[in-house]
Structures are given as C-alpha cells and as structure tokens.
Amino acid sequence: MLATDHYAPRDATRAGTSFPTVLIRTPYGKGLAPAFHARRFAERGYHVVVQDVRGRFGSGGEFEPFLNESKDGTATLGWLNSQPWFNGVLGTWGQSYLAYTQWALAAAAPDAVNALFPSLPSSRGPFSGQVDDAQLLELPLRWMVVLEALRHMPGGQGSFSPWRTLWRLSSQGQDRTLADAFAHVPLAECDVLAIGEQIPYFRHIMNSATPAHWEQADFRGRLAKIRQPIHLLGGWYDFMLDDMLRDYGELRTSGHVPFLTIGPWHHVHPEISRVTLREGLAWFDAHLKGEPHRLRHKAVKVYLMGAGEWRYFDNWPPPSQQRSLFLRSSNRLSFERPPLKSAPDIYTYDPADPTPAVGGALFYSGAGPRDNRDLEARADVLSYTSAVLEHDVDVVGPVMARLHIFSTRDYSDVFVRLCDVYPDGRSMNVCDGIIRLYPGKVPTVDGGVLSVEVAMSATAHRFRRGHAIRLQISSGAHPRFAPNPGTANAPKIRGEMFPSQQSVYHDARHPSTLVLPLI
C-alpha cells in the first residue's frame, strides 16, 4: 500500500470541469515540503497526487533506494487511470530523488507522461553523483543520516523528539554527528558510527560491490525512448550537475530538444524550491494546458556567475573557443608555452591527514563558492595563477585540465579546481573534478610520467578585469571523496595508509595545461 494524498482545485467537482494532474513521489514525507508545493499547483488549476515511496512514512514495504520506483510508478499510473477526475493529462515534478522517480516512470511508460520537470536530476539511480572511479563518502553517508532523521518526523516510524530530529537535519548537527564517521576506517563501517546500524545500500557503495540488480535502476541508456517535453533544472555547485548534463546530451543525441536551466545553486540552496515551483508552473501551463506563451524563446538559460546575469542559448554547450593556459614555474599560469627545461613541482599527500574539501559540490554544510586561501596554504596543494586580467574573460562550458604527473604510488587521486582570484586576494572556487588513478588507467609518456586528463564540471563564469585565474592541484577533497590510501580495495583497508609523493611536470616535453571554453 502506497500512502497517497490528492489535492484538487476548488471547482474540480463542478460539472464539465477537467484539470491536468501533477504527480510527485517522494521518500522525504508527503506531508512536509511537497504539501506546500501541491497546494500551489492545485490553486492554479491542477490535480496533484503526492505519494510516499515504498517503505517510507505511511507506505508499506521496505525502502530499497531506487530499486522499486519504476514498478511502483507504473502501479500508481494504473491507479490514476481508474480515477473519475483523471483526464489522462499527466505531468511529473520534483527535485533530486523526486526527479529520479520521474525518470523511472517515464522510462517504463514513456507515452503515459505528457511533460516532465526533473530538478537537480540524475537518471543513474544508485550511481548518482559518482565522479570517475573516485570513492564518494560525504554524499551517501549524509543522505543516510537525512533519511534516518526524517523517519522521526511526524508521520514517520521513529521515536526522536522533534528537536533532536531538527538538530540532526541541520548543517551543524550533521557535521557533529558525522565527524567521527568521516574519520573512521574501514570506510564501510561508517554507517554504524553515523546512524547506529548497518545500511546495505551504503555498504554496497563503499565496498565497490555493485549488486547486479542495480543496473536495472540506471536509466541512462533508456532516455532516448522519452519523447515528451522535458525541462531540466540544476545548479553550478550541485553534485548532480555532471549527471544532468550527460542526460541532457543523451536527450539531444536522440533528437529531443529539452529545456535546460542552470543557476548559481548547490543541492540544498534555499532558492531552488521557489525557482523549481515557478518554472514548473510555466512548463505545465505550456504543455498540459496548451499555453505556449508561457515558454521562453531560448531552450537553454544559464546564470553567468561573476557577471550576475542570465544568458540564453539554443543548446548546451554554446559555441566557444578552446584556449589553453600552460602551467609554468613559480606557480604561474600563462598562454605562453613552457620552456624546454623546467623542474616539476612536488607535494606529498598523506591519506591519514587528507586534503580537506572546501566548498564546491558538497551535499550540505559549506557547499558552493568559498574562499580557498587557507586550503591553498597547505603543503599538499599546488596553485598556479595567471597574470591579473586586463579585460573580462567569460568561461562557458566544460573545463579540462591536461596534466603530466608522476606518483610514487600506483594508486592515487588527482583533484583539480578552477578558482577566481579577487583583487583582495580571495580565491573563490568555480568548478572542479577528480580522477582516481590505478595501473593501466591512463597512458604513460616516459619514465613513468602519466598523461592525465581531468574533466571538471561545466561552468558559466566571468573572470572580471582585475581578477586572476587560478588552477589548484591536490590529491583529495575529504570528506566529499574518501581518502585514497595508496593501495587497492580502499574501503576495506583497516590498517596502514601509504603517503604518496606527486610530481607535476610543466616543461616543453611534458606540458600541463588548463583548457577553458571562452565565449
């Protein structure tokens, strides 16, 4: 039994009236935030169905993240078709996990949904937010804490007091709850420290033991079947950004023309809910009520950070000029190629004292743009900075670092970050990326030097005149990513961790570059 609420316009019972329906399926409690959004849709002429997914709050069964959403979504669709007020016109709405439930339904019944509005979305299910082969830590563990805390809200099955529940949902409460768990080894046991019990989903992730049935919950390869109008909304500092842009590219390749909106937000930014509601109403008015004037003229709308303005394009990424800045000696970035000889820069990464994550695509506490000066002062972080810019530079699109690196360990990580250096010295993170290295992963140039390409998240950012461009290089961002202990089977390591010495080359034979899409 799936607990379900139905909100209706006040005149829905009047003879001859017919309204479209918006479906919202959530693991976070249908009586919480979705109730507010449901009322806003209903008062504007929509039936709204809000449902607790299997095993959460009022719904029966066991909650297994991602695995039952396709089946339960289609069952809900069957129930809708039996309701006398349902006129067959259906839209789906919601963000994060609520966006995933939309992919699950549309992939299973592509002709049943007339319009989708997935916000902060990923179609990858259990693999959501994963970057290369790097081991996620903060995202899955913090999500487990959120799910557990919400279980104690009114209508849930828990026994915490309301104040204790709110504390565990706050950034400060979560940081204190998770401090010991983030520092614990082996990583696969962190769930007991954070929540007090073993969580199978978390242990599968941390042991890199992907259950075979997880593949059925990954809808990346099935998006091409969806022909209905789709509006994707995300944030430049959201950990789902890369997944969303891959989904957008998959849809474009199949001939779809989805709408895309990206703002200066992280995953729990307070403005996301308001924007998602406003844009969702316009999207459904256009596609469920036949009011095309509610749509903007350009399909892609992105916020140009640094300039504080919105830009509109026909598709993503827009045409750009790829320009390379070369890493040079004395921690410089330059458009000039490096000399024939230049000594590499060296740092030591110690997984027992991992390089911390500062800002960026974190789930909760401290996400978004942050001053990185304290981070850059660490001995395990290298920084390369351009000359002060004489004119504005607009970077719009995917960012890449191509590096030549030598590591004393076969297993290591390379974390790179693009920063905007202000005239007052602040170094504000713009976008970043990570790659996990192991034998055979990347080409070897000579003498064991690795040729490494690190894809950073896409961005839209103006580096203003008087600012400078900076590239950061390190080997970790803890607890966003689990520390690389310098050996295989990282989540299972209980004993020694192995520091690694990393050499970054920037001579003519081994040029290292930052590649920017300029418009």
VEXDREN-2710 file (C-alpha; in Angstrom, 1 decimal):
% VEXDREN-2710
k/r/px/py/pz
1/MET/0.0/0.0/0.0
2/LEU/1.4/3.4/-1.1
3/ALA/0.2/6.3/1.1
4/THR/-1.1/8.9/-1.3
5/ASP/-2.7/12.4/-0.9
6/HIS/-4.8/14.0/-3.6
7/TYR/-5.1/17.8/-3.8
8/ALA/-7.8/19.3/-6.2
9/PRO/-8.8/22.7/-7.4
10/ARG/-11.8/24.0/-5.5
11/ASP/-14.1/23.9/-8.6
12/ALA/-12.9/20.4/-9.6
13/THR/-16.4/18.9/-8.7
14/ARG/-18.2/21.4/-10.9
15/ALA/-19.8/19.7/-13.9
16/GLY/-17.9/19.9/-17.1
17/THR/-14.5/20.8/-15.5
18/SER/-11.4/19.0/-16.4
19/PHE/-7.9/19.6/-15.0
20/PRO/-4.5/18.1/-15.7
21/THR/-2.7/16.1/-12.9
22/VAL/0.8/16.6/-11.5
23/LEU/2.4/13.5/-9.8
24/ILE/5.0/13.9/-7.0
25/ARG/6.6/10.8/-5.5
26/THR/9.0/11.3/-2.5
27/PRO/10.9/9.4/0.2
28/TYR/11.0/12.5/2.4
29/GLY/7.4/12.7/3.6
30/LYS/4.4/13.7/1.5
31/GLY/3.1/15.9/4.4
32/LEU/6.3/18.0/4.5
33/ALA/7.5/20.3/1.7
34/PRO/5.5/18.5/-1.0
35/ALA/2.3/19.5/0.7
36/PHE/3.2/23.2/0.2
37/HIS/4.0/22.7/-3.4
38/ALA/0.9/20.6/-4.0
39/ARG/-1.3/23.4/-2.8
40/ARG/0.4/25.9/-5.1
41/PHE/-0.2/23.7/-8.1
42/ALA/-3.8/22.9/-7.1
43/GLU/-4.8/26.5/-6.6
44/ARG/-3.6/27.2/-10.1
45/GLY/-5.8/24.5/-11.7
46/TYR/-4.1/21.2/-11.3
47/HIS/-5.0/17.9/-9.6
48/VAL/-1.9/16.9/-7.6
49/VAL/-1.0/13.4/-6.3
50/VAL/1.7/13.3/-3.7
51/GLN/2.9/9.8/-2.6
52/ASP/5.3/8.4/-0.1
53/VAL/7.5/5.9/-1.9
54/ARG/7.6/2.2/-0.8
55/GLY/8.8/1.8/2.8
56/ARG/8.8/5.5/3.7
57/PHE/6.4/7.2/6.1
58/GLY/2.9/5.9/5.5
59/SER/3.7/3.5/2.7
60/GLY/4.2/-0.2/3.3
61/GLY/7.1/-2.5/2.3
62/GLU/10.8/-2.0/2.6
63/PHE/12.6/1.1/1.2
64/GLU/15.4/0.0/-1.1
65/PRO/16.8/3.2/-2.7
66/PHE/16.0/3.5/-6.4
67/LEU/15.0/-0.2/-7.0
68/ASN/11.2/-0.1/-6.9
69/GLU/10.4/3.3/-8.3
70/SER/9.7/2.1/-11.9
71/LYS/7.4/-0.6/-10.8
72/ASP/5.6/1.5/-8.2
73/GLY/5.3/4.4/-10.5
74/THR/3.6/2.4/-13.1
75/ALA/1.3/0.9/-10.5
76/THR/0.4/4.4/-9.4
77/LEU/-0.3/5.3/-13.1
78/GLY/-2.7/2.4/-13.2
79/TRP/-4.5/3.7/-10.1
80/LEU/-4.7/7.2/-11.7
81/ASN/-6.3/5.8/-14.8
82/SER/-9.1/4.4/-12.6
83/GLN/-10.0/7.8/-11.0
84/PRO/-13.0/9.6/-12.4
85/TRP/-11.3/13.0/-12.1
86/PHE/-8.2/12.0/-14.0
87/ASN/-8.4/13.3/-17.6
88/GLY/-5.3/11.4/-18.9
89/VAL/-3.1/14.5/-19.0
90/LEU/-0.2/14.0/-16.6
91/GLY/3.0/15.9/-15.6
92/THR/5.7/14.8/-13.1
93/TRP/7.5/17.3/-10.9
94/GLY/10.2/17.3/-8.2
95/GLN/13.9/17.6/-7.3
96/SER/16.7/15.2/-6.5
97/TYR/15.2/11.8/-5.6
98/LEU/11.8/13.1/-6.7
99/ALA/13.4/13.8/-10.1
100/TYR/14.7/10.3/-10.3
101/THR/11.2/8.9/-9.7
102/GLN/10.2/10.8/-12.8
103/TRP/12.9/9.1/-14.9
104/ALA/11.8/5.7/-13.5
105/LEU/8.2/6.2/-14.6
106/ALA/8.9/7.8/-17.9
107/ALA/11.4/5.1/-18.9
108/ALA/8.8/2.4/-18.1
109/ALA/5.8/4.1/-19.6
110/PRO/7.2/6.8/-22.0
111/ASP/3.8/7.5/-23.5
112/ALA/1.9/8.0/-20.2
113/VAL/3.6/11.2/-19.1
114/ASN/2.8/14.4/-21.1
115/ALA/5.5/16.6/-19.6
116/LEU/8.4/16.2/-17.1
117/PHE/10.1/18.7/-14.8
118/PRO/13.1/17.0/-13.1
119/SER/15.1/19.4/-10.9
120/LEU/18.6/18.6/-9.6
121/PRO/18.2/15.3/-11.5
122/SER/20.2/12.2/-12.3
123/SER/18.9/9.2/-14.2
124/ARG/21.7/7.0/-12.8
125/GLY/19.9/5.8/-9.7
126/PRO/22.4/4.1/-7.3
127/PHE/25.3/5.6/-9.3
128/SER/24.1/9.2/-8.9
129/GLY/26.8/11.8/-8.3
130/GLN/29.7/9.4/-8.9
131/VAL/32.7/11.1/-10.4
132/ASP/35.1/8.8/-12.4
133/ASP/36.2/6.0/-10.1
134/ALA/36.7/8.2/-7.0
135/GLN/35.1/7.0/-3.8
136/LEU/32.2/9.1/-2.7
137/LEU/31.9/9.4/1.1
138/GLU/30.0/12.6/2.1
139/LEU/27.1/12.2/-0.2
140/PRO/25.9/8.6/0.6
141/LEU/26.7/8.9/4.3
142/ARG/25.0/12.3/4.7
143/TRP/22.0/11.1/2.7
144/MET/21.6/8.1/5.0
145/VAL/21.6/10.5/8.0
146/VAL/18.9/12.7/6.4
147/LEU/16.7/9.7/5.6
148/GLU/17.1/8.4/9.1
149/ALA/16.3/11.7/10.7
150/LEU/13.3/12.3/8.6
151/ARG/11.9/8.9/9.7
152/HIS/11.4/10.6/13.1
153/MET/9.3/13.4/11.7
154/PRO/5.5/13.5/12.2
155/GLY/4.0/10.6/10.2
156/GLY/7.2/8.6/10.3
157/GLN/8.1/5.5/12.2
158/GLY/10.8/6.9/14.5
159/SER/11.0/7.9/18.1
160/PHE/13.3/11.0/18.2
161/SER/11.9/14.2/19.7
162/PRO/11.2/17.0/17.1
163/TRP/14.1/19.0/18.4
164/ARG/16.6/16.1/18.1
165/THR/15.3/15.4/14.6
166/LEU/15.7/19.1/13.5
167/TRP/19.2/19.1/15.1
168/ARG/20.2/16.0/13.0
169/LEU/18.9/17.7/9.9
170/SER/20.8/21.0/10.5
171/SER/24.2/21.6/9.0
172/GLN/25.8/21.9/12.4
173/GLY/24.1/18.9/13.8
174/GLN/25.1/16.8/10.8
175/ASP/28.7/17.9/11.0
176/ARG/28.9/16.9/14.6
177/THR/27.1/13.6/14.0
178/LEU/29.3/12.7/11.1
179/ALA/32.7/13.9/12.4
180/ASP/33.8/10.6/13.8
181/ALA/32.3/8.6/10.9
182/PHE/34.2/10.6/8.3
183/ALA/37.5/9.9/10.1
184/HIS/36.8/6.2/10.6
185/VAL/38.5/3.2/8.8
186/PRO/37.4/1.0/7.3
187/LEU/35.1/3.2/5.4
188/ALA/32.4/0.6/5.0
189/GLU/31.7/0.7/8.8
190/CYS/31.0/4.5/8.9
191/ASP/27.2/3.8/8.8
192/VAL/27.2/2.3/12.3
193/LEU/29.0/5.4/13.8
194/ALA/26.7/7.8/12.0
195/ILE/23.3/6.0/12.3
196/GLY/23.8/3.2/14.7
197/GLU/23.1/0.3/12.3
198/GLN/24.4/-1.2/9.1
199/ILE/22.8/0.2/5.9
200/PRO/23.1/-2.3/3.0
201/TYR/22.9/0.4/0.3
202/PHE/25.8/2.3/1.9
203/ARG/27.9/-0.8/2.3
204/HIS/27.5/-1.8/-1.3
205/ILE/28.7/1.7/-2.4
206/MET/31.7/1.7/0.0
207/ASN/32.8/-1.8/-0.9
208/SER/32.5/-1.1/-4.6
209/ALA/30.5/-4.3/-4.8
210/THR/27.7/-3.3/-7.3
211/PRO/24.8/-5.7/-7.0
212/ALA/23.7/-6.9/-10.4
213/HIS/20.1/-5.7/-9.9
214/TRP/21.3/-2.1/-9.5
215/GLU/21.9/-1.9/-13.3
216/GLN/18.1/-2.0/-13.8
217/ALA/17.8/1.2/-11.8
218/ASP/20.2/3.1/-14.1
219/PHE/18.1/4.7/-16.9
220/ARG/20.9/6.4/-18.7
221/GLY/20.6/4.2/-21.7
222/ARG/16.8/4.4/-21.9
223/LEU/16.3/8.2/-22.1
224/ALA/16.0/8.1/-25.9
225/LYS/12.6/6.4/-25.6
226/ILE/11.2/9.5/-23.9
227/ARG/9.8/12.0/-26.4
228/GLN/7.7/14.1/-24.1
229/PRO/8.7/17.7/-23.2
230/ILE/11.4/17.8/-20.5
231/HIS/12.7/20.8/-18.6
232/LEU/15.9/20.0/-16.6
233/LEU/16.9/22.4/-13.8
234/GLY/20.2/22.3/-11.9
235/GLY/22.9/24.3/-10.2
236/TRP/26.6/25.0/-10.9
237/TYR/27.6/23.7/-7.5
238/ASP/25.2/20.7/-7.4
239/PHE/26.8/17.2/-7.3
240/MET/24.2/16.1/-9.8
241/LEU/25.3/18.6/-12.4
242/ASP/27.5/16.3/-14.4
243/ASP/24.8/13.6/-14.5
244/MET/22.2/16.1/-15.5
245/LEU/24.3/17.4/-18.4
246/ARG/25.0/13.9/-19.6
247/ASP/21.3/13.2/-19.5
248/TYR/20.7/16.4/-21.5
249/GLY/23.3/15.3/-24.0
250/GLU/21.7/11.9/-24.3
251/LEU/18.3/13.5/-25.0
252/ARG/19.8/15.9/-27.6
253/THR/21.5/13.0/-29.4
254/SER/18.2/11.2/-29.7
255/GLY/16.6/14.2/-31.3
256/HIS/14.9/15.7/-28.3
257/VAL/15.0/19.4/-27.6
258/PRO/14.8/19.6/-23.8
259/PHE/14.8/22.9/-21.9
260/LEU/17.8/23.5/-19.5
261/THR/18.1/25.9/-16.7
262/ILE/21.3/26.2/-14.5
263/GLY/21.6/28.7/-11.7
264/PRO/24.3/29.6/-9.1
265/TRP/23.0/27.0/-6.7
266/HIS/24.1/24.0/-4.7
267/HIS/21.9/21.0/-3.9
268/VAL/20.1/22.4/-0.9
269/HIS/20.2/26.1/-1.8
270/PRO/17.1/27.8/-0.3
271/GLU/16.2/29.4/-3.7
272/ILE/15.9/26.1/-5.6
273/SER/12.5/25.3/-4.3
274/ARG/11.0/28.6/-5.3
275/VAL/12.6/28.5/-8.8
276/THR/11.5/24.9/-9.4
277/LEU/7.9/25.8/-8.4
278/ARG/7.8/28.9/-10.6
279/GLU/9.4/27.3/-13.6
280/GLY/7.4/24.1/-13.2
281/LEU/4.1/26.0/-13.3
282/ALA/5.1/27.8/-16.5
283/TRP/6.2/24.4/-18.0
284/PHE/3.0/22.7/-17.2
285/ASP/0.8/25.6/-18.2
286/ALA/2.5/25.4/-21.6
287/HIS/2.4/21.6/-22.1
288/LEU/-0.6/20.4/-20.1
289/LYS/-2.9/23.4/-20.6
290/GLY/-1.9/24.5/-24.1
291/GLU/-0.5/27.9/-23.2
292/PRO/2.8/28.1/-25.2
293/HIS/3.2/31.8/-24.5
294/ARG/4.4/30.7/-21.0
295/LEU/7.6/29.4/-22.5
296/ARG/10.8/31.4/-23.0
297/HIS/12.1/31.8/-26.6
298/LYS/15.5/30.0/-26.0
299/ALA/15.7/26.5/-24.6
300/VAL/18.9/27.0/-22.5
301/LYS/19.1/29.5/-19.7
302/VAL/22.3/29.7/-17.6
303/TYR/23.5/32.1/-14.9
304/LEU/26.8/33.7/-15.7
305/MET/28.5/33.8/-12.3
306/GLY/30.8/36.7/-11.8
307/ALA/28.6/38.9/-14.0
308/GLY/25.4/38.3/-12.1
309/GLU/23.3/37.9/-15.2
310/TRP/21.4/35.2/-17.1
311/ARG/22.4/34.1/-20.6
312/TYR/20.2/32.3/-23.2
313/PHE/21.3/29.8/-25.8
314/ASP/19.7/27.4/-28.3
315/ASN/21.6/24.4/-26.9
316/TRP/24.4/23.4/-24.5
317/PRO/27.3/23.8/-24.6
318/PRO/27.2/27.0/-26.7
319/PRO/29.9/27.6/-29.4
320/SER/33.2/28.5/-27.7
321/GLN/36.9/28.9/-28.4
322/GLN/39.1/26.4/-26.5
323/ARG/42.1/28.2/-25.1
324/SER/44.9/26.6/-23.1
325/LEU/46.8/28.2/-20.2
326/PHE/50.1/26.4/-19.5
327/LEU/51.4/25.6/-16.1
328/ARG/54.8/27.4/-15.6
329/SER/57.4/27.6/-12.9
330/SER/56.9/29.9/-9.9
331/ASN/53.3/28.8/-9.8
332/ARG/52.3/30.7/-12.9
333/LEU/49.6/30.2/-15.5
334/SER/50.3/31.6/-18.9
335/PHE/49.2/31.5/-22.5
336/GLU/52.9/31.1/-23.4
337/ARG/54.2/27.6/-23.8
338/PRO/56.7/26.3/-21.2
339/PRO/60.5/26.2/-21.8
340/LEU/62.4/23.0/-22.8
341/LYS/63.6/22.5/-19.2
342/SER/61.6/23.3/-16.1
343/ALA/61.8/21.4/-12.8
344/PRO/58.5/19.7/-11.7
345/ASP/56.6/20.8/-8.6
346/ILE/56.3/18.2/-5.9
347/TYR/54.0/17.7/-3.0
348/THR/53.2/14.8/-0.6
349/TYR/49.7/13.5/0.0
350/ASP/49.1/11.8/3.3
351/PRO/45.7/9.9/3.5
352/ALA/46.0/10.0/7.3
353/ASP/45.8/13.8/7.1
354/PRO/43.7/14.1/3.9
355/THR/43.4/17.4/2.0
356/PRO/40.0/18.8/3.0
357/ALA/37.1/19.7/0.8
358/VAL/36.3/23.5/0.9
359/GLY/33.1/24.5/-0.8
360/GLY/32.0/23.1/-4.1
361/ALA/29.5/20.3/-4.8
362/LEU/29.1/19.2/-1.2
363/PHE/25.7/17.9/-0.1
364/TYR/25.1/20.1/2.8
365/SER/27.4/22.1/5.0
366/GLY/29.7/24.6/3.3
367/ALA/28.6/23.9/-0.3
368/GLY/29.0/26.5/-3.1
369/PRO/31.7/29.1/-3.6
370/ARG/34.1/29.5/-0.6
371/ASP/37.4/31.3/0.0
372/ASN/40.1/28.7/-0.7
373/ARG/43.2/30.6/0.7
374/ASP/43.6/28.5/3.8
375/LEU/43.3/25.4/1.7
376/GLU/45.9/26.7/-0.8
377/ALA/48.3/27.4/2.1
378/ARG/48.6/23.7/2.8
379/ALA/51.8/21.9/1.7
380/ASP/49.8/19.3/-0.2
381/VAL/48.1/21.8/-2.5
382/LEU/49.7/23.4/-5.6
383/SER/48.3/26.6/-7.1
384/TYR/49.1/28.1/-10.5
385/THR/47.8/31.7/-11.1
386/SER/47.5/33.8/-14.2
387/ALA/48.6/37.5/-14.5
388/VAL/45.9/40.0/-13.5
389/LEU/43.4/40.1/-16.3
390/GLU/43.2/43.3/-18.4
391/HIS/39.7/42.5/-19.6
392/ASP/36.7/40.4/-18.7
393/VAL/37.0/36.7/-19.6
394/ASP/33.8/34.6/-19.9
395/VAL/34.2/30.9/-19.5
396/VAL/31.1/28.9/-20.5
397/GLY/31.1/25.2/-21.0
398/PRO/33.1/22.1/-19.8
399/VAL/36.5/22.8/-18.3
400/MET/39.5/20.4/-18.6
401/ALA/43.0/20.0/-17.1
402/ARG/45.6/18.0/-19.0
403/LEU/48.5/17.2/-16.7
404/HIS/51.7/15.3/-16.7
405/ILE/52.2/13.7/-13.3
406/PHE/54.5/11.2/-11.6
407/SER/53.3/9.4/-8.5
408/THR/55.3/7.2/-6.1
409/ARG/52.2/5.1/-5.6
410/ASP/50.3/3.1/-8.3
411/TYR/47.1/4.2/-6.6
412/SER/46.4/7.9/-6.2
413/ASP/43.9/10.6/-6.9
414/VAL/44.3/13.9/-8.8
415/PHE/41.8/16.6/-7.7
416/VAL/41.9/19.9/-9.7
417/ARG/39.9/23.1/-9.2
418/LEU/39.4/26.3/-11.1
419/CYS/39.3/29.4/-8.9
420/ASP/38.6/33.1/-9.4
421/VAL/41.2/35.2/-7.6
422/TYR/39.8/38.6/-6.5
423/PRO/41.8/41.8/-6.1
424/ASP/41.6/41.5/-2.3
425/GLY/43.3/38.0/-2.5
426/ARG/40.2/35.8/-2.1
427/SER/40.4/32.6/-4.1
428/MET/36.8/31.5/-4.8
429/ASN/36.2/28.0/-6.3
430/VAL/34.3/27.9/-9.6
431/CYS/34.4/24.2/-10.7
432/ASP/36.4/21.1/-10.1
433/GLY/37.0/17.5/-10.9
434/ILE/38.8/14.3/-9.8
435/ILE/40.3/11.2/-11.3
436/ARG/41.3/8.0/-9.5
437/LEU/44.5/6.5/-10.9
438/TYR/45.5/2.9/-10.9
439/PRO/47.7/0.7/-13.1
440/GLY/46.7/0.9/-16.7
441/LYS/44.2/3.7/-16.2
442/VAL/46.0/6.4/-18.2
443/PRO/48.8/6.5/-20.8
444/THR/52.5/6.7/-19.7
445/VAL/54.6/9.2/-21.5
446/ASP/58.2/8.2/-20.5
447/GLY/59.9/7.3/-17.3
448/GLY/56.6/6.5/-15.6
449/VAL/55.2/10.0/-16.2
450/LEU/51.4/9.8/-16.6
451/SER/49.4/11.8/-19.1
452/VAL/46.3/12.6/-17.1
453/GLU/43.1/14.3/-18.3
454/VAL/40.8/15.5/-15.5
455/ALA/37.4/16.7/-16.6
456/MET/36.0/19.4/-14.4
457/SER/32.3/20.2/-14.1
458/ALA/31.0/22.7/-16.7
459/THR/30.5/26.2/-15.6
460/ALA/29.4/29.7/-16.7
461/HIS/31.6/32.3/-15.1
462/ARG/33.0/35.7/-15.8
463/PHE/36.6/36.4/-14.6
464/ARG/36.4/40.1/-14.3
465/ARG/39.1/42.6/-15.2
466/GLY/41.5/43.0/-12.3
467/HIS/40.9/39.4/-11.2
468/ALA/43.1/36.3/-12.0
469/ILE/42.6/32.7/-13.0
470/ARG/43.9/30.0/-10.7
471/LEU/44.3/26.2/-11.1
472/GLN/44.5/24.2/-7.9
473/ILE/46.0/20.7/-7.9
474/SER/45.9/18.2/-5.0
475/SER/45.2/14.6/-4.3
476/GLY/42.0/14.7/-2.3
477/ALA/38.9/16.6/-1.1
478/HIS/37.8/14.9/2.1
479/PRO/35.1/14.0/3.1
480/ARG/33.5/14.7/-0.2
481/PHE/35.7/11.9/-1.6
482/ALA/37.2/9.1/0.6
483/PRO/40.9/9.4/1.0
484/ASN/42.9/7.2/-1.4
485/PRO/45.1/5.0/0.9
486/GLY/47.6/4.4/-1.8
487/THR/46.5/0.8/-2.4
488/ALA/43.6/-1.1/-3.9
489/ASN/40.4/-2.1/-2.0
490/ALA/40.4/1.3/-0.2
491/PRO/37.0/0.9/1.6
492/LYS/38.2/-2.3/3.2
493/ILE/41.5/-1.0/4.5
494/ARG/41.7/-1.2/8.3
495/GLY/45.5/-0.8/8.8
496/GLU/48.3/1.2/7.2
497/MET/47.8/4.0/4.8
498/PHE/50.5/4.9/2.3
499/PRO/51.5/8.6/1.6
500/SER/52.4/9.4/-1.9
501/GLN/54.7/11.9/-3.5
502/GLN/53.3/13.6/-6.6
503/SER/55.3/15.5/-9.2
504/VAL/53.6/17.8/-11.6
505/TYR/55.6/18.5/-14.8
506/HIS/55.4/21.6/-16.9
507/ASP/58.2/21.6/-19.4
508/ALA/58.0/21.5/-23.2
509/ARG/58.2/17.7/-23.3
510/HIS/55.6/17.3/-20.6
511/PRO/53.3/20.4/-20.9
512/SER/50.5/20.6/-18.4
513/THR/47.5/22.8/-19.3
514/LEU/44.2/24.2/-18.1
515/VAL/41.7/24.2/-21.0
516/LEU/39.0/26.8/-20.9
517/PRO/36.0/27.3/-23.2
518/LEU/35.9/31.1/-23.9
519/ILE/33.0/32.9/-25.4
END
